[in-house]
């Protein structure tokens, strides 16, 4: 396994669940009629590192150098390039 799926309900800073497979996550979301976002995260590396390695950060080179030394930025970095899905009342939108 090189990734996990993490569910965050709408307007929450905390995750509600972590899953090894998309189908397991979606079954749980449907069963509980949840609204929020399910995102695929790489294991054993930060999202910033993953995005830089795969050129999925959508930043200009000068910004990469600037942001790459900022712990606050790196610690909270996500990218729309991560596979993700939105749900309303358990249904994928």
N, C-alpha and C positions, 0 to 999 in steps of 0.2 A: 504494500500500500504506500503510495507516495503523496496522497492528498486526503483531506477530510472535507465534509460538508458541514457548515456551521449555520444555524438558524438564529436570526435576530428578529424579534417582533418589531413592528413599527415604533419609532421614537424611543428605542431602548438602547442603552449603552452596554447591556449585558446579553450574552448568548443564552438561548433557551435550550439548545441541544447541539450535540456534535455526533455526526454519523459517518460510517465508513462507506456507505453506498447511497446514491441519489434516491433509489426506490425506497429504502428504509426511511429516509428523511421525509420523502413526500407522503408516505403512508402515515407517518406520525403527524405531519402537518394537516392532512385531510381528516384524520381521526379526531383531532382536537380543534378543527375549524379555525386554524390560526391565520393571522395576517402578518406579513413581514417579508423578509428576504432570506433566501438560502444561497450561500456563497461557497464556492470551492476554494479551499486554502491549501497551499503546499505544506508538506510536513518537513520538519527539521530545517526550516529556513524562514526568514522573515519575508513578508510580502514585498518589501522594498528590494531586497536582494534578488528575489525571484523575478520581479518586474525588470530590474536592470539586466539580469542575465538573459532574459527573453525579449528585451527591448519592448516592454509593455507598460512603460511609465508615462508616455505621452508628454514628455518634457523636453525642452531644448537642452543641448549639452551644457550650457552655462548654468542652467537651473539644476541639472543633475548634480554638478559639482557643489553648488551652494546647498541644496537640500540634503545631499548625501552626508553632510557632517552635522545635521541638526537632529538631535535625539528625539525631540518632541514630534517632528515631522515623521521620522522613521518609525517611531513607536505607534503611530496612528495611521500609517499609510495603507490605503486600499486603492484599487484601480478598477475602473469599469471593464478592463480587459480580463479580469477574473471571470470565470464562468459563474453566472448567478441567475436566479429566478425570483420573481415577485409573486406573492400569494395574497388572496383576499378570501377570508372565511374558508380556508383550506384549498381553494382552487388556484391553480397556476394561471397567471395573467399574461 
